[in-house]
Amino acid sequence: MSWCSSEDALNNSSTPSSRSRKSSWLISKVDENEVDKEVAEMMDDWRRRRRQNSDGGGETTTTNQMECIQAALDYCRSQLKQLLIDENESGESGETEKKSKPINIISPNSETVEEEDQLGNLVNCLNRQQKAVRQQMYFDKIVQLGLERQAIQVSGGLEISLSKFLFQDEAGGSAHSADECRAEGHEFVMQPVRGGHNPCCEVCMHTIWRLVQWWRRCRVCGMRAHDKCAEDVKRVCAGVLSTRSKFELNINLCEERSLAEQEYQCAECSAPICFDGTAEQEARLCDYSGELFCPNCHWNDTWSIPARIIHNLDATPRPICRAVKQLLSIVDHRPLIDINESTLSLIKFHKELRRVNELRRNFLLMKCYFVSCRAARRLRILQYLQTHSHFVDNHVMYSLKELRELCEGTLLPELEQIHTVFRKHIEEECETCAGNGFFCQLCDESCIVDQKEKILYPFTENTRSCATCLAVYHKKCFERKSLNCPRCERRRKRSELPKTLSSSDEKETVATN
């Protein structure tokens, strides 16, 4: 089964014929979880008790809704706190058992004891994994309830009044709730009747006729569905997958899987597929995962593949399935790819990438000047990097969009212009920043006069910095006399001066006595 399949499909796939099937590249179980059901039951009980205490008054107000959400938040926080306490106690008890466990002396039953220990460790590991999943569920629920409470506070109760409003169908008079619909992590919102083209429902694969049919769109991943089909969706929302703490982009070139490995079934919906059948059974390859999908789950969308960009600098859009398309479109701007760790040889042999890496190092050095400069803070000069805000945090993380622009040749000119603006501010426009420059103190008579009088900065070409005091010198001078840094020598002498003075005072005191 594919990573975008639901828990029901996973449970139904446990037949003898499907157990031998090779698992997909990622399986996710973020469908309706126990915590959602548990919190929903708790909120229903709270409302029931509230109605009983208010003598049967069933009308929902903004205050009641806020109090209900607050009660659910308190419940989730208490449960999460208890799970964390149990985890700490189990960790401490495990360490104590390891320390107090006696040395195992070889005996006839030693193999049995080892098997029991391994079985116990396996059970403990599974329990820890289940508790970790449950902790994540409670955390997600707390975030969701907090956002709902904030929306009610901002709108001043407008959301509750909208939830009471019903869209009336002119033909049959059927009612459609304008409330938000949640399923498989999706947040489906009712869409207006008027608009442009008629989209396609990604659940039943029929056209959505705007004028006569109600339809919804997920505000996170953009998935479209009929109002009646929204609750039947099986694909997990890509936004939920991308927010997991252990989420990583696949940066390895995937091998194409055969139809036999997939048992001639679609990797997502398990529909029958083949290469020589009808158009409805056509097998389509997803270049990101290497799996084969049916036409309903694969619309021949194209996107740049992260693995091909990293290893081959190939940003050519390639066909991917709908689920992967939604995922990559969400994480397109996120800095998730570590170029320094992934491909060191790529930086070495690719000229433009090496220059971009150098500019990013200079941005980090220039940031130190801007942070201590009032004029730079007043001008908000770092906002030139607002589309690349992570450039002032490190120099190794890239987003998929930035690597695509690098391959297309548009990223480097943009960064060169920003670098020119930053450098002009430091060297020419701002006296405060210019005053934090350095003169090379290692120049001798063989150096040119203009070279001696030039102010150096850490980002100046052909310069090197002392690893101890960060003083800047010419590259040739530093390589010739790097063992003797004048600034470090002066600091060392100043630190030794109080010691020499105190020792001389002691000698004078002894002589006078």
Residue, then its C-alpha position, 0 to 999 in steps of 0.5 A: m500500500s502507498w503512504c497516502s492510503s488510509e488505515d482502513a485500506l491498510n487493515n483490509s490489505s492484510t489478506p494472505s495474497s497481499r502480505s507478500r507484497k513489497s511495502s511502499w516507500l512510506i506508510s502513514k497511519v494518521d487517519e482518524n485516531e483514538v485521541d480524536k475520538e476520545v476528545a470528541e466523546m469528552m466534548d459531547d459529555w461536557r455539552r450534555r452535562r452543560r445542557q442538564n445544568s442549564d435546565g435543558g437550554g440547548e442553544t450554543t453560544t460563543t461562550n459555551q463554545m470557548e468553554c468547551i474548547q478550553a475543557a478539551l485543551d485542559y484534558c489533552r494537556s493533562q493526558l500529555k503531561q501524564l504520558l511524559i511523566d510515565e516516560n521519564e519514570s520508565g526511563e529511570s527505572g530502566e537505567t536502575e534495572k541495568k545498573s542493578k542487574p547481576i552478571n549473567i553466569i553461564s548456566p543450562n538455562s542461559e539461552t532461555v534467559e537471553e530469549e526472555d530478555q530479548l522479548g522483554n526489550l522488544v515489548n518495551c520498544l513497542n510500548r515506547q513507540q505507541k506512547a510516542v505516537r500517542q504523544q504526537m496525537y495529543f500535541d496535534k490535537i492541542v494545536q488544532l484546538g488552539l487554532e479553533r479557539q483563536a479563530i473564534q476569538v478573532s471572528g467574534g463568534l462569526e464562525i458559530s453563526l456560520s455553522k448554523f447557516l445552511f446553504q439551500d439547494e434551489a432544485g431539491g431544497s436539500a441543506h448543506s452545512a457551511d461548517e468545516c469538514r475534517a477527514e484524514g487530516h484534510e480541512f475541507v472548506m466550502q467553496p463559492v458557486r461562482g468561479g472559473h473552470n469546473p474542477c474534478c473531484e479527486v474522490c469519485m473522479h467526476t466533474i464538479w459542476r459549480l452551479v448545481q453541486w456543492w464542493r469543498r477544497c482542503r485549505v492545506c493541500g488544495m485537494r478538491a472534492h464534492d461535498k458528499c465525497a469529502e468524508d469518503v476521502k482515503r488519501v492522507c493530507a500532505g500537510v499532515l505528513s510534512t509537519r511530522s518531526k521525522f519528515e524528510l524528503n526522499i533524496n535517493l533515486c528510486e528504482e522503478r518497481s515492477l507490476a509484479e511487485q505491486e501485484y498489478q495494483c495501484a500503489e494508492c487505491s489498489a485498483p488493477i493496472c497494466f500496460d496493455g489494457t484499457a485507458e482506465q487501467e493504464a499504469r503510470l510511473c511516479d518518478y519520485s517514489g518509483e511506484l506505479f499508479c492508476p490514472n485516477c491517482h496519477w494525473n500526469d502532473t510534473w515536478s522537479i525531483p529532489a534526488r535528480i537535482i541533488h545528484n545530477l543538477d537536473a531540474t527537468p519536471r517529471p511525472i509524479c502522482r497526485a499525492v506526491k504533487q501535493l506534498l512537493s508543492i507544500v514543502d517547495h519553499r522549506p529548507l529541507i535539503d542539506i547540500n553540504e552533507s549530501t553531495l560534497s563533490l557537487i560543491k567542488f565541481h559545480k561553479e555556480l553552486r560553489r559561488v552561491n555557497e560562498l555568498r551565503r557564508n558572506f551573508l552570515l558574516m555581514k549579519c554580524y555587522f547589521v545586528s550591531c548597526r542602528a542604521a541597518r536596523r532602521l533600514r531593515i536591510l536584511q529584508y532583502l533576504q525575506t524570500h530566503s530568510h534561512f540564509v541568515d541562519n546557516h549556509v548549508m540548507y536549501s529549499l527545493k525551489e532554490l535548487r530549481e532556480l539554481c539549475e535554471g540560472t536565476l538564483l545566482p544573479e539575485l544573490e549577487q545583487i543582494h550581496t552588492v547592496f549589503r557590501k555597499h552599505i558596510e564599506e561605503e554608506c555606513e560609518t559604523c560598519a566601515g569602522n569595524g574593518f581591519f588593516c592587515q598587520l602582517c604586510d611588510e615592505s614587499c607589499i604594495v602601498d595601496q594594499k597596506e592601506k586598504i580596509l579589510y573585512p571578513f567577506t573581502e576576497n583573498t583574505r583570511s581570518c585568525a581562528t582565535c581573534l578573528a582579525v582579517y589579513h591578506k591571504k598571502c600575508f596570512e599564509r606567510k606569517s600565520l604562526n604569529c598573529p600580532r593581535c593575539e600576541r598583544r592580547r597575550k602580553r596584556s594578560e601577562l602584564p598584571k602577573t608581572l606587576s604583582s610579582s614585582d610588587e612582592k619582590e619590593t615588599v620582601a626587599t623592604n622587610 
